[in-house]
Amino acid sequence: MTWKNQHALGSEPRRHERRRLALPVFAWCEQNAPPAIRALDLLSGSVDLRRDLVLVEGIFDLHQLRAHGVANVAAVGGVGVAPGTFELLSRLGVERVTLCLDRDQPGRAAMTRAVEDSTRARRNPSVLVIDPERLAPAKDPDEYVRKGGIAAWGALFSARGCGITWRVLEFATDMSTDAPTVMRRQALARAGAWLGALPPRLAVEQEDAVRAIADRCGYSREAVERAFRARFWSCVERNTGVSPPLEVG
């Protein structure tokens, strides 16, 4: 069964669409403007499939995964996740989204934008990511699954991680604990400024990300937590009147 209705991303689902959410789920189309997300017949049946959705870039990625029995997958087109996507998915009952985009610079950039967009949404599913480098030597999910089969995909899917942590570690790409002190502190400053602006609903993800960036840059977690609270969390509280989300035990 296919949902043939089409609507722009970010629009409120119509009443009759909301009634159909127990049926096969969403097909999107944003006509005459990139990114074009063409109407696809998506998940059939299970509410559990709808709760945990995989987003890939291209149609070939989608069809390759479907051919191998991966039902809970949708394609966003070749240019990334459009603004408003996460709020729409949340309204449609999606609880988790896993981003699996191409292993190239545009793919990494699209994943970065998508994670950042999800943090600005008023409501959104939990966002997980599959680091594009895990696809190596393949360049996209299509090639990865075509060459490795469903077992390879299962292992890849099991290695997904928190989108917030992934985004923070991108501030310290290729960083090592023996990198020059200035470089490590600059990476921490970029990460702290971004983390300090996250909404309180992401407090748990924020805390995990603080610990990850501390480990990456070779500082103790306790020191980085104290520094971030003093330098970034307090600035947010002064400017907004809202207490920062991170609670250090």
VEXGUNU-200226 format. One record per residue: residue in one letter; x, y, z of N, C-alpha, C in turn. Coordinates in steps of 0.1 Angstrom, whole numbers, plus 5000, padded with zeros to 4 digits. Layout:
N
aXYZXYZXYZ;...
END
This chain:
249
m500849885000500050005000500950125000;t500550224992501450344990500650474994;w501350555001500750695004501150774992;k500250814984500450884971500451034973;n499951084985499851224987501251284987;q501451404983502651474984502551604990;h503551644998503451785004504851825007;a504951965008506352015010506851985024;l508151965025508651935038508452055047;g508152025060507952135070506452175071;s505552125062504152165062503452075072;e502452125078501652045088500951935081;p501051805085500251705078498751735079;r498051705069496551725069495951635078;r494651665082494051585092493851435087;h493551415074493351285069494651215069;e495751285067497051225067497451185081;r497151265091497451225105496651095109;r495451085104494650965107495350835101;r496150855090496750745083498150705088;l498550765099499950745103500150595108;a499050525111499250385115499450295102;l499250355090499450285078500850315073;p501150265061502450285055502750435055;v504050475058504350605062504850685050;f505350805053505550925045506250905031;a505750985022506451005009506451155008;w507551205004507751355004507951394989;c507651524987508051584974508051734975;e509151794972509251934972509451974957;q508352004951508352024936509152144932;n509852134921510452244914511452324922;a512052254932513052324939513952224945;p515252234945516152144952516152174967;p516252074976516351944972515051874969;a515051804958513751734955513751594961;i512751574969512551454976511351384970;r511551294960510451244952509651144960;a508351144956507451054963507850904961;l508050834972508450694972507450614980;d507250494976506450414985507350354996;l507050405008507950375019507450255027;l507650265040507450155049506050095048;s506049965048504749895047504449825061;g503449885068502949815079503449855093;s504549795097504949795111505249935117;v504649965128504950085135506350095140;d506949975143508349965147509250015136;l508949985124509850035113509750185112;r508650245114508450385114509250455125;r509350395136510050455147511550475145;d512150395137513650395135513950405120;l514150525115514250555101515650575097;v516150525086517450545080517250645068;l518050755068518050845057519350835049;v519250805036520350805027520250915017;e521250935009521251044999520451004987;g520850904980520350874966519350764965;i518650764953517750664950518450524949;f519650524944520350394943520650334956;d521050424966521250374980519950314985;l518850384983517650334988517250194982;h517350184969516950064963517849944966;q519149974968520049864972519749814985;l519449904995519049865008517749785008;r516749845001515449775000515649634994;a516449624984516649484978517249384987;h517949434998518549345008517649335020;g516449385019515449365030515449475041;v516149585038516149695048514949785044;a513849775052512549845048512549985053;n513150015065512950145071513950245066;v513950275053514950365047514250455037;a514650585037514150675028515350755022;a515150815010516250895004515851045004;v516851125006516651265007516951344994;g517451274984517951344972519451364974;g520051424964521551434964522151554971;v521351634978521951764983521651784998;g521351675005521151695019519751695024;v519651705037518351705044517751845044;a516651865039516051995038515552045051;p515652185054515152235066513752195069;g513352175081512052135085511851985085;t512751905079512551765079512351695092;f513151735102513151675115511851695122;e511351825121510051855128508951775121;l508951755108507951685101508051535105;l509251475106509351335110508851315124;s509151415133508651395146507151395147;r506551485139505051485138504551355133;l505251295124504851165118505151045127;g505651065138505850955148507250885147;v508150945140509550885139510250925152;e510850825159511550845172513050855170;r513650785160515050785158515250795143;v516250885139516750895125518150865125;t518550775116520050745114520450795100;l521350885100521850945088523050865083;c522950815070523950745064524250805050;l525050905049525350985037526650945031;d526950995019528050955011529350985017;r530350905014531750925019532451025010;d532151145010532851255003532551385011;q533251485006533151615014531751665014;p530951665002529551705003528751625012;g529051495013528251415022528551445037;r529751475040530151515054529451655057;a529551745047528951875049527451865051;a526851775043525351765045524951705058;m525851605063525551545076525751655087;t526751735086526951845096525751935096;r525251975084524152065084522852005090;a522751875087521551805092521551795107;v522651755113522751755127522451885133;e523051995128522852125133521352165132;d520752135120519352165118518452095129;s518851975132518051895142518051965155;t519152025159519252085172518352215173;r518152275161517352395161515852375160;a515452245157514052215155513352225169;r512152265169511352275181511152135187;r511052035179510951895183511551815172;n512151705176512851625166513051485171;p513251385162513651255167515051255172;s515451155179516851135182517651115169;v518751185168519551175155520851095158;l520950985150522150905151522850915137;v524150895137524850895124525750775122;i525950745110526950645106528050725100;d529250735106530350815101530650775087;p530650865077530950825063532250745061;e533250765070534450695068534350545070;r533250505077533050365080532550295067;l532250375057531850315044533050265036;a534250315039535450295032535650145030;p536150105017536550195006535350234997;a534150195001533050234992532750384994;k532050434984531850584984530450614989;d529550514989528150534994527550404998;p526350415005525750295010525450194999;d525050244987524750154975525950064973;e527150114971528350034968528649954980;y528550004992528949925004528049805005;v526749815004525949695005526049604993;r526249664981526349574969527549484970;k528649534976529849454977529949374990;g529349425001529449355013528249275018;g527149305012525849235015525249285028;i524149215032523449255043524149245056;a525049145057525849125069526749245072;a527349295061528149415063527349535067;w526149545061525249655065524849645080;g524549525085524249505099525349555108;a526549515105527649565113527849715113;l527649775101527749915099526649985107;f525449935107524349995114524549985129;s525149875133525449865148526449965153;a527250015144528350115148527850255147;r526550285145526050415145526250485159;g526350615159526550685171525750815172;c525850885183525051005185525451115176;g524551175169524751285160525451405167;i525051435179525751555186527151525188;t527551405193528951375195529651375182;w529151315172529751315159530051465154;r529151555156529351685151530451755159;v530451735172531451795181532851745177;l532951615174534251565170534751615157;e533851655149534251725136535051845138;f534851915150535652035153537151995156;a537351865158538751815161539151705151;t538751715139539051615129540551595128;d540951475128542451435127543251495139;m542551535149543251575161543851455169;s544951475175545551365183545951435197;t546151345207546451405220547851465220;d548651435210550051495210550051615200;a548951655195548951775187549351895195;p549752005189550152125196549052175205;t549452225217548452265226547452375221;v548052465213547152575207546052515199;m546352415190545352355182544352275190;r544752205200543752135208542852225216;r543352335220542552435228541552505218;q542052535206541152595196540052505193;a540352375191539252275188538252275200;l538752275212537852275224536952405224;a537552515220536852645221535652635210;r535952585198534852575188533752485193;a534252365199533252275203532352325215;g533052395224532352445236531352555232;a531652645222530752745218529552685212;w529652575204528552515198527652435208;l528352365217527652285227526852375236;g527452495240526852585249525552645244;a525352635231524152695225522952595223;l523252465227522252365225521052385235;p519852345231518752355240518752255252;p518052285263518152195274517652055272;r516852035262516351905259517451805254;l518551865250519751785246520851775256;a520451785269521451785279522251655280;v521551545278522351415279523251405268;e522851435255523651425244524851525245;q524551645251525651745253526751685263;e526251625273527251575283528151465277;d527551375269528351275262529351335253;a528951445246529751505236530951575243;v530751635254531751705262532851605265;r532451485270533451385274534151335261;a533451325250534151275238535251375233;i534851495233535851595228537051615238;a536751595251537851595260538851485258;d538351365255539151245252539951265239;r539251325229539951345216541151445218;c540951545226541951645227542951625238;g542751515245543751475255543751555268;y542551595272542351665285541351575293;s541451595306540551525315539151575313;r538151485314536751515313536351625323;e536851605335536451695346536951835343;a538151855338538651985335537952055323;v537551975313536852035302535452065306;e534751985314533452025319533452155327;r534452165336534552295344534852415335;a535752395325536052505316534852545308;f534152445302532952475294531952545302;r531652495314530652565322531052705325;a532252735328532652875331532652965319;r533152905308533352995296532153005287;f531352895285530352895275528952885282;w528752795292527452775298527052905304;s527952965312527553095319527253205310;c527853205298527553315288526153295283;v525753165281524353145276523353185287;e523653155299522753195310522653345312;r523753415310523753565312522953625300;n523153565288522453625277521053595275;t520653475280519253425278518453415291;g519153415302518353395315518053245317;v518453155308518153015309519352945314;s519152865324520252785330520752685319;p522152665319522652575309522252435312;p522152345301521652215303522552115310;l523852135309524752035314524852035329;e524551925335524751905349525851815352;v526951855358528051775361527951705375;g527951575375527851505387529051515396;
END
